[in-house]
Amino acid sequence: MKAAFDVIVVGGGHAGCEAAAAAARAGARTALVTHRFVTIGEMSCNPAIGGLGKGHLVREVDALDGVMGRVADAAGIQFRLLNRSKGPAVRGPRAQADRKLYRLAMQQAMMEQENLEIIEAAAEGLILKDGLIAGIVTEDGRNISGLAVVLTTGTFLNGLIHLGEKKIPAGRVGEPPSHGFSRQLASLGLRLGRLKTGTPARLDGKTIAWDQLEEQKGDDPPVPFSFLTWQITTPQISCFITHTSDRTHRIIADNIGRSPLYSGQISGVGPRYCPSIEDKIHRFADKSSHQIFLEPEGLDDDSVYPNGISTSLPEEVQDAFIRTIAGLENVRIIRPGYAIEYDHVDPTELDHALAVKKQPGLFLAGQINGTTGYEEAAAQGLLAGLNAARLAAGQPAAQFDRTESYLGVMVDDLVTRGVSEPYRMFTSRAEFRLMLRADNADQRLTAKGMALGLVGAGRHAAFAARMADLDHARDLLSRLNLTSAAAAKAGLKVNQDGQRRSAFQLLAMPDVNFSDLTRIWPELSALPDFAREAMEADALYSGYADRQKEEIAHFRRDDAVTLPPDLDYAAIPGLSMELRQKLSRVKPATIGQATRIDGMTPAGVTCLLLALRKPKGRSAA
C-alpha cells in the first residue's frame, strides 16, 4: 500500500517549518504535523533573528531558498548589522521582529508552499515496519503513513518548566510536553541527555519610564536578510538600554537558594554564553551592573523583552529585583521568566545528513540535537527536510562541509563532537570564515541548491541577475588600472615602484576605498551597492585567499579518505582506550572527520591510516 506522504515533519517551529518547506520544494509529498496551526512560527523566546554567526546561518538558509530570511524581513521592526566596525567576515545581520507579524508571515509561507499539507495533531510516536520508518501515530490514535520522518520537537521532549519551587510539565507555556517520543527514542538505543534553557519576564511597555533610558536606534537604511528583499517596508522602532544595580544584585544573591538552578532542582545543563541573571551575579560577583536591552515585541504589542535578565527565580523575587532597575521602578510584569528542561538526543547518533544511524528513515533537527536558537534550528531543518525527501525518492544524501558553509560547520561539530551544553553558532567556530561571509552566502550555496532541486524559479532568476552584476564588477575592476605614478597623482598612497595596478589591486590596499576609485573612474559609481561592498570584501581578504584555498584543499584530501562503517576500532593497536571509545561511538565517515574528534592526536591518525592499509582478512591486532 502506498504511503500517504513521502516525508512527515513533526513540529511547527523554526526547524519544522524549514524542514517541511525544503522537503516540499525538493518534490516530496510532505505533511507538517503540529499541535495547532496558530502556533506555527511561534517565537518562544526573544523575537529576534540573526546575530553574530547566527546571521550567517540565516543568509545560508535564504541562499538555499529557505523561508526564514524572507519572513524576518517582512516582520523585522529594527535591523542592525553587528560588528560593523570589524571585517566583513565577522559582521552579523540581526533583526528585532514583531512576534505576531513573524508568526503570520511564516504561516502564510507554509500555506502557499506546494506539496505541503498541514495536519493539526499531537504526534505521539513512530510507526516502524520491518525495522524501517513507516509513519507516525498521533495522540488521538491516527496513523499517518510516510517513508521518512523528521522530528523537530524543540523543548517538548519531557519538557518541564521551573519557576522558583514550582515544576510545570510543558513544552512551552500553556502547551503539554511530549513523553512518547523520548521513550521510543531510548528504546531504539539512542543516547539521550538533559539540557535546559530559560527566558526573562515579559514587561508591560506602558509602565516603563522610557525617557530615563538610553535609546538604541536601528540601521538606516536597514540591511535585509534575504537576497530577494530589496527594501524593508515595515515601520522601524528603537530599542532601549538599562542596567542592573547593586540593589538588584543584593536581592538576587539573598534569594539565590530559591532558584532551581542552585537548589538542585534542575539537572539539565544550560548555555554558558547566555547565562541567567542568577548565574551572572554568582559568576561575576565583582561586576556592579549588567546591561539589559529592552526590546519591544511588536508594533501593536505593549509587551517588552528584557534581554539580559533570563531567570527562574520565584515570581515575587522577580517582581522585587526588576523594580530596582532604572526605568522599571513601576513596571508591571505580564509573565514571569522561567527555565525549561528537556530531553535531547546525543547528536553523535546522527550522520552528516542528520539521519539517525541506528534507525533508517528517521531525521532529527533543532533542539532535539542539542542546539539552541531559531537560526541553528532552521538551518538543521532545511538539511534534514531535504535529505528526508531525497531518501524517499531513492536519491543519495546531500551534505554540506565546513569549507563551504556555517551549516556544514554546525552539523560537523554536532555529529563529530557531540554537545556538553546547548550548541550555539559563533563565527569563531569556522576555520574558513574569511571565505564564509554573510554577504556571499548566495555565491557559495545557491548554485548547489539549484542542483539539489531546492531553488525555485524566482530565486534562480534573481541569483542570475545578481551574479551578472558581480561578474561585471569584477571584470571592470580587473580592466581599469593605473601606474604607481598616476595613482600617487590621483591622491592614492601607493609605493612608487613603477608597477601598474588594477583597480582591484588598489582596492586591496589599506588606505584605499571604493569612494577613492569612483573619484578616479566615475563609471564605477554605476555599480549597485551590493556589488561594491562585495568587491571591497573580496579585495580585503585577497591576500589570505590563496593560503585559505590551500587549507581547504588539505581539508578535502583528508575528507576524501573514507573509513569503513564497520571498522573495529577496539582492534587497532596504538589507540588509547579513550580514543577507541570515542571512535566507536562517533563512527567517523572519513579520516578528516576523525581528526576533528576531541582528543584525536597525530599519532592516532597514523594508527587509523595504517589500519586502512592492512590487507582485508588480516587481523589488526
C-alpha positions, 0 to 999 in steps of 0.5 A: 500500500502506498504511503500517504506522504513521502516525508512527515515533519513533526513540529511547527517551529523554526526547524519544522517549518524549514524542514517541511518547506525544503522537503516540499520544494525538493518534490516530496509529498510532505505533511507538517504535523503540529499541535495547532496551526496558530502556533506555527512560527511561534517565537518562544523566546526573544523575537529576534533573528540573526546575530553574530554567526547566527546571521550567517546561518540565516543568509545560508538558509535564504541562499538555499531558498529557505523561508526564514530570511524572507519572513524576518524581513517582512516582520523585522521592526529594527535591523542592525548589522553587528560588528560593523566596525570589524571585517566583513567576515565577522559582521552579523545581520540581526533583526528585532521582529514583531512576534505576531507579524513573524508568526503570520508571515511564516504561516502564510509561507507554509500555506502557499508552499506546494506539496505541503499539507498541514495536519493539526495533531499531537504526534505521539510516536513512530510507526516502524515496519520491518525495522524501517520508518513507516509513519507516525501515530498521533495522540488521538490514535491516527496513523499517518503513513510516510517513508521518512520522518523528521522530528523537530520537537524543540523543548517538548521532549519531557519538557518541564518548566521551573519557576522558583519551587514550582515544576510545570510539565510543558513544552512551552507555556500553556502547551503539554510536553511530549513523553512518547517520543523520548521513550521510543527514542531510548528504546531504539538505543539512542543516547539521550541527555538533559539540557535546559534553557530559560527566558526573562519576564515579559514587561508591560511597555506602558509602565516603563519610564522610557525617557530615563533610558538610553535609546538604541536606534536601528540601521538606516537604511536597514540591511535585509536578510534575504537576497530577494528583499530589496527594501524593508517596508515595515515601520522601524522602532528603537530599542532601549538600554538599562542596567542592573544595580547593586540593589538588584544584585543584593536581592538576587544573591539573598534569594539565590537558594530559591532558584532551581538552578542552585537548589538542585532542582534542575539537572539539565545543563544550560548555555554558558554564553547566555547565562541567567541573571542568577548565574551572572551575579554568582559568576561575576560577583565583582561586576556592579551592573549588567546591561539589559536591552529592552526590546519591544515585541511588536508594533501593536504589542505593549509587551517588552523583552528584557534581554539580559535578565533570563531567570527562574527565580520565584515570581515575587523575587522577580517582581522585587529585583526588576523594580530596582532597575532604572526605568522599571521602578513601576513596571508591571510584569505580564509573565514571569521568566522561567527555565525549561528542561528537556530531553535531547538526543546525543547528536553523535547518533546522527550522520552528516545528513542528520539521519539517525544511524541506528534507525533508517528513515528517521531525521532529527533537527533543532533542539532535539540535537542539542542546539539552541536558537531559531537560526541553528534550528532552521538551518538543521531543518532545511538539511534534514527536510531535504535529505528526508525527501531525497531518501524517499525518492531513492536519491543519495544524501546531500551534505554540506562541509565546513569549507563551504558553509556555517551549516556544514560547520554546525552539523560537523561539530554536532555529529563529530563532537557531540554537545556538553551544553546547548550548541550555539553558532559563533563565527569563531567556530569556522576555520574558513570564515574569511571565505564564509561571509554573510554577504556571499552566502548566495555565491557559495550555496545557491548554485548547489541548491539549484542542483539539489532541486531546492531553488525555485524559479524566482530565486534562480532568476534573481541569483542570475541577475545578481551574479551578472552584476558581480561578474561585471564588477569584477571584470571592470575592476580587473580592466581599469588600472593605473601606474604607481605614478598616476595613482600617487597623482590621483591622491592614492598612497601607493609605493612608487615602484613603477608597477601598474595596478588594477583597480582591484589591486588598489582596492586591496590596499589599506588606505584605499576605498571604493569612494577613492576609485569612483573619484578616479573612474566615475563609471564605477559609481554605476555599480549597485551597492551590493556589488561594491561592498562585495568587491571591497570584501573580496579585495580585503581578504585577497591576500589570505585567499590563496593560503585559505584555498590551500587549507581547504584543499588539505581539508578535502584530501583528508575528507576524501579518505573514507573509513569503513562503517564497520571498522573495529576500532577496539582492534587497532593497536596504538589507540588509547582506550579513550580514543577507541571509545570515542571512535566507536561511538562517533563512527567517523565517515572519513579520516578528516572527520576523525581528526576533528574528534576531541582528543584525536592526536597525530599519532592516532591518525597514523594508527587509523591510516595504517589500519586502512592499509592492512590487507582485508582478512588480516587481523589488526591486532 
